[in-house]
Amino acid sequence: MGHSKVEKAKTHKRIVAIASQRFREEGLAAGGTAELMKQAGLTVGGFYKHFKSRDDLVAEAIGSALGVWKRQVDATVSDGPPVTYELLVDDYLSEAHRNHPGTGCPVGALAGDIARSDKRTRALVTRQIRDNIEILATLLREANGNDKGGARAQAILGYCAQVGALSLARAVSDDQLSREILKTVAQLLKNPAS
């Protein structure tokens, strides 16, 4: 790859990273293309050298933020720390995740916006949600025996509860209630008989 192609690839990656963070912090309607390009140190005219449309940027920005759980599971295979259902629940429903949407799960930050986005973005997110449910189901089966149907149902419930709890914890203005939402849902997901 020539120097200009290397620089273009680096610039493209920087634009996607900035957009990904901004979208998760402020929503998909946040700021215009000119503002985003300015934040990347570029002019608005350069946008179309990197993307055919804003929808292409949205899909790429959201896609770049997906797959955190899969990367954690993959790291386990190469001598990383073990990943458990409980660990994923605790990480997802943490105050740190709540407080930093720009570096967190795009589904938890943007579910409403994603529902109104283009087919490409929705397809990317749909694949990721399926993958996340399967990761949770696999971890539940490993922990509780090989009950495939029950583990999948519990995984769907668990994933939906996590996304919903995170969204509500971010939405409320009462910090104590916000922490209580995170803690209660995490506790009930990890110990459903409690």
Phi, psi and chi 1 to 4 in degrees:
 res  aa     phi    psi   chi1   chi2   chi3   chi4
   1 MET       -  130.4 -161.2 -176.6  -62.4      -
   2 GLY   -70.5  167.9      -      -      -      -
   3 HIS   -56.8  -45.4  177.7   69.6      -      -
   4 SER   -66.6  -34.6   63.5      -      -      -
   5 LYS   -70.4  -36.8  -74.0 -174.8  179.4 -175.9
   6 VAL   -64.0  -46.2  169.6      -      -      -
   7 GLU   -63.1  -41.4  -71.7  -57.2  -46.5      -
   8 LYS   -62.8  -40.7 -176.7  176.8  179.0 -178.1
   9 ALA   -65.0  -41.1      -      -      -      -
  10 LYS   -64.4  -43.3  -76.1 -178.6 -176.1  177.5
  11 THR   -63.5  -44.1  -60.1      -      -      -
  12 HIS   -58.5  -46.7 -175.9   91.3      -      -
  13 LYS   -62.7  -38.9 -171.0  173.9 -179.5  177.1
  14 ARG   -65.6  -42.2 -172.2  171.2   75.7 -112.3
  15 ILE   -62.1  -45.0  -64.2  167.2      -      -
  16 VAL   -62.3  -43.5  168.8      -      -      -
  17 ALA   -63.8  -43.1      -      -      -      -
  18 ILE   -64.8  -46.0  -69.6  167.6      -      -
  19 ALA   -63.1  -42.0      -      -      -      -
  20 SER   -59.5  -46.8  178.8      -      -      -
  21 GLN   -65.3  -46.8 -178.8  174.1   -7.0      -
  22 ARG   -62.7  -43.0  -76.8 -164.2   61.0 -167.8
  23 PHE   -61.2  -44.1  -69.3  153.0      -      -
  24 ARG   -68.1  -29.4  -73.1  178.8  -77.3  167.4
  25 GLU   -82.1  -37.3  -71.1  173.4  -12.3      -
  26 GLU  -121.7   -6.6  -58.5  171.0   22.9      -
  27 GLY    97.7  164.1      -      -      -      -
  28 LEU   -69.2  -23.1  -65.2 -177.5      -      -
  29 ALA   -85.8   -1.6      -      -      -      -
  30 ALA   -62.5  126.8      -      -      -      -
  31 GLY    54.6  156.2      -      -      -      -
  32 GLY   -92.0  176.3      -      -      -      -
  33 THR   -61.5  -39.8  -56.5      -      -      -
  34 ALA   -61.4  -43.3      -      -      -      -
  35 GLU   -65.0  -41.8 -168.4  177.5  -40.9      -
  36 LEU   -63.0  -45.6  174.8   69.2      -      -
  37 MET   -66.0  -36.8  -66.1  -59.1  -77.8      -
  38 LYS   -61.9  -43.0 -177.4  178.4  177.4 -177.6
  39 GLN   -61.6  -30.8 -170.8  176.2   -9.2      -
  40 ALA   -83.3   -1.4      -      -      -      -
  41 GLY    79.8   26.1      -      -      -      -
  42 LEU  -128.1  168.5  -57.5  164.7      -      -
  43 THR   -92.3  158.6   63.5      -      -      -
  44 VAL   -61.9  -27.9   69.7      -      -      -
  45 GLY   -61.5  -26.6      -      -      -      -
  46 GLY   -77.5  -11.8      -      -      -      -
  47 PHE   -56.1  -46.9  178.1   83.4      -      -
  48 TYR   -76.8   -3.2  -67.5  100.5      -      -
  49 LYS   -77.8  -17.6  -66.8  177.8 -176.7  175.0
  50 HIS  -112.3  -28.5  -66.2  -84.2      -      -
  51 PHE  -140.2  143.8  -52.7   97.2      -      -
  52 LYS   -74.1  -31.8  -68.3  179.5 -175.6  174.0
  53 SER  -157.1  170.0   67.3      -      -      -
  54 ARG   -64.5  -36.1 -169.8  168.6 -166.8  -75.1
  55 ASP   -58.6  -37.5  -75.3  -16.1      -      -
  56 ASP   -63.7  -41.4  -76.2  -12.3      -      -
  57 LEU   -63.9  -44.7  170.4   62.2      -      -
  58 VAL   -58.6  -48.8  167.4      -      -      -
  59 ALA   -60.3  -44.4      -      -      -      -
  60 GLU   -68.6  -39.9 -161.8  167.2  -27.7      -
  61 ALA   -65.4  -43.9      -      -      -      -
  62 ILE   -68.3  -43.8  -69.9  174.2      -      -
  63 GLY   -57.5  -35.8      -      -      -      -
  64 SER   -68.5  -22.8   72.7      -      -      -
  65 ALA   -93.1   -7.4      -      -      -      -
  66 LEU   -85.1  161.5  -63.8  169.8      -      -
  67 GLY    92.7   14.8      -      -      -      -
  68 VAL   -60.5  -47.1  171.0      -      -      -
  69 TRP   -63.3  -39.7  -74.6   -6.0      -      -
  70 LYS   -63.5  -41.0 -178.4  167.9 -179.3   -3.1
  71 ARG   -63.5  -38.2  -73.1 -169.3  -68.1  -83.2
  72 GLN   -64.3  -44.2  -75.8  179.7  -81.8      -
  73 VAL   -64.7  -43.3  169.9      -      -      -
  74 ASP   -62.2  -36.8  -70.4  -11.9      -      -
  75 ALA   -65.2  -32.5      -      -      -      -
  76 THR   -60.3  -39.8  -62.2      -      -      -
  77 VAL   -61.3  -35.7  173.3      -      -      -
  78 SER  -100.0   51.0   58.5      -      -      -
  79 ASP    66.3   25.4  -64.1  -31.0      -      -
  80 GLY   -82.6  177.3      -      -      -      -
  81 PRO   -65.8  146.8   20.6  -27.3      -      -
  82 PRO   -64.9  143.6   16.6  -22.4      -      -
  83 VAL  -106.0  130.4  174.7      -      -      -
  84 THR  -124.6  162.7   63.9      -      -      -
  85 TYR   -56.3  -45.3  175.7   79.5      -      -
  86 GLU   -61.8  -40.8  -69.4   78.4    9.5      -
  87 LEU   -62.8  -45.0  174.2   71.8      -      -
  88 LEU   -63.3  -41.8  -67.1 -177.8      -      -
  89 VAL   -62.1  -47.8  168.9      -      -      -
  90 ASP   -61.2  -42.6  -75.3  -20.5      -      -
  91 ASP   -65.5  -45.0  -74.3   -9.6      -      -
  92 TYR   -66.2  -41.9 -160.5   93.2      -      -
  93 LEU   -96.3   34.2  -65.0  177.2      -      -
  94 SER   -91.6  157.1   68.8      -      -      -
  95 GLU   -64.5  -33.5  -70.4 -177.1   43.9      -
  96 ALA   -62.2  -44.1      -      -      -      -
  97 HIS   -65.4  -42.3 -170.6 -161.0      -      -
  98 ARG   -58.9  -43.3  178.2 -161.0   62.4 -166.6
  99 ASN   -78.7  -14.2  -64.6  -16.4      -      -
 100 HIS  -129.6   67.6  -58.6  -74.9      -      -
 101 PRO   -62.3  -27.0   20.4  -29.8      -      -
 102 GLY   -65.3  -19.5      -      -      -      -
 103 THR  -116.5    8.8   57.4      -      -      -
 104 GLY  -104.4 -162.2      -      -      -      -
 105 CYS   -66.3  124.9  174.3      -      -      -
 106 PRO   -69.4  -25.7   22.6  -29.9      -      -
 107 VAL   -68.4  -45.9  177.7      -      -      -
 108 GLY   -64.6  -31.0      -      -      -      -
 109 ALA   -86.0  -28.9      -      -      -      -
 110 LEU  -131.4   17.2  -62.4  166.9      -      -
 111 ALA   -51.7  -46.4      -      -      -      -
 112 GLY   -63.5  -42.7      -      -      -      -
 113 ASP   -66.7  -41.1  -74.4  -10.5      -      -
 114 ILE   -62.2  -37.8  -68.9  166.8      -      -
 115 ALA   -59.7  -25.2      -      -      -      -
 116 ARG  -103.2    8.0  -66.3 -179.4  -66.9  -82.3
 117 SER   -89.3 -178.4   65.2      -      -      -
 118 ASP   -72.8  168.2   69.5  -47.6      -      -
 119 LYS   -60.6  -38.9  -71.8 -179.2 -178.3 -178.8
 120 ARG   -62.0  -47.8  178.0  179.0  169.1 -157.3
 121 THR   -63.5  -45.0  -58.7      -      -      -
 122 ARG   -62.9  -36.6  -70.3 -176.8   70.2 -154.3
 123 ALA   -66.4  -41.8      -      -      -      -
 124 LEU   -59.3  -46.9  -80.0  167.3      -      -
 125 VAL   -68.1  -39.0  172.9      -      -      -
 126 THR   -59.2  -45.5  -61.8      -      -      -
 127 ARG   -59.7  -41.7  -80.4 -167.0  -59.1  -85.5
 128 GLN   -68.0  -40.5 -173.3   59.2   55.1      -
 129 ILE   -62.5  -43.3  -70.1  170.3      -      -
 130 ARG   -58.6  -46.2  -81.3 -169.7 -174.4  115.8
 131 ASP   -61.2  -43.6  -70.4  -10.5      -      -
 132 ASN   -64.1  -41.1  -75.4  -11.6      -      -
 133 ILE   -62.8  -41.2  -71.3  168.4      -      -
 134 GLU   -66.9  -39.0 -173.4   52.6   39.7      -
 135 ILE   -59.9  -48.1  -72.1  168.0      -      -
 136 LEU   -62.0  -44.2  -68.4  175.5      -      -
 137 ALA   -61.6  -41.6      -      -      -      -
 138 THR   -63.1  -45.4  -61.6      -      -      -
 139 LEU   -64.3  -38.6  -68.3  171.3      -      -
 140 LEU   -66.6  -41.3  -74.0  163.6      -      -
 141 ARG   -62.8  -41.8  -79.2 -167.9  -65.9  -86.1
 142 GLU   -63.4  -36.5  -71.0  171.6   -1.4      -
 143 ALA   -80.9  -31.0      -      -      -      -
 144 ASN  -118.9   15.0  -57.3  -32.4      -      -
 145 GLY    96.4 -171.7      -      -      -      -
 146 ASN  -104.5   44.8 -157.9    9.3      -      -
 147 ASP   -84.4   85.9  175.9   17.7      -      -
 148 LYS   -59.9  -49.5 -172.9  171.3 -177.5  158.5
 149 GLY   -64.9  -47.6      -      -      -      -
 150 GLY   -64.8  -38.2      -      -      -      -
 151 ALA   -66.5  -40.3      -      -      -      -
 152 ARG   -65.4  -44.8 -179.3  165.9  172.1   79.2
 153 ALA   -61.3  -42.7      -      -      -      -
 154 GLN   -65.3  -36.6 -170.5  177.0   -8.7      -
 155 ALA   -66.1  -42.0      -      -      -      -
 156 ILE   -62.6  -47.9  -69.1  170.0      -      -
 157 LEU   -59.5  -45.9  176.9   64.6      -      -
 158 GLY   -62.0  -43.7      -      -      -      -
 159 TYR   -65.0  -46.8 -172.7   70.8      -      -
 160 CYS   -62.0  -41.0  -67.1      -      -      -
 161 ALA   -64.1  -39.9      -      -      -      -
 162 GLN   -65.6  -48.1  -71.9  176.7   76.5      -
 163 VAL   -62.4  -44.3  171.2      -      -      -
 164 GLY   -65.1  -44.5      -      -      -      -
 165 ALA   -62.8  -42.8      -      -      -      -
 166 LEU   -62.4  -43.8 -177.8   66.1      -      -
 167 SER   -61.9  -45.3  -63.3      -      -      -
 168 LEU   -67.5  -39.9  -70.3  174.7      -      -
 169 ALA   -62.2  -32.6      -      -      -      -
 170 ARG   -77.9  -29.4  -73.4  176.6  175.1  158.6
 171 ALA   -77.8  -33.8      -      -      -      -
 172 VAL   -76.1  149.7  -60.7      -      -      -
 173 SER   -91.1   -8.4   61.6      -      -      -
 174 ASP   -94.5  109.6  179.8  -25.3      -      -
 175 ASP   -61.8  -36.8 -164.0   51.5      -      -
 176 GLN   -64.7  -43.9 -177.5  177.7  -13.5      -
 177 LEU   -64.2  -39.8  175.9   59.0      -      -
 178 SER   -59.0  -48.2  177.3      -      -      -
 179 ARG   -63.4  -39.5  -75.2 -168.2  -53.6  -85.8
 180 GLU   -62.9  -40.2 -176.1 -179.7   11.6      -
 181 ILE   -59.9  -51.0  -70.0  167.7      -      -
 182 LEU   -59.6  -48.8  -66.0  173.8      -      -
 183 LYS   -65.7  -44.6 -177.3  179.6  175.7 -176.8
 184 THR   -65.1  -47.1  -59.4      -      -      -
 185 VAL   -65.4  -42.8  173.5      -      -      -
 186 ALA   -59.3  -46.5      -      -      -      -
 187 GLN   -61.8  -44.8 -176.0  177.7   16.7      -
 188 LEU   -69.2  -33.4  -71.2  171.1      -      -
 189 LEU   -69.5  -36.8  -72.2  175.6      -      -
 190 LYS   -81.2  -26.0  -65.5 -176.6  -61.6 -178.3
 191 ASN  -135.1   73.8  -56.4  -60.8      -      -
 192 PRO   -62.3  -20.6    9.7  -14.3      -      -
 193 ALA   -81.8  -10.4      -      -      -      -
 194 SER   -64.4      -  -50.6      -      -      -
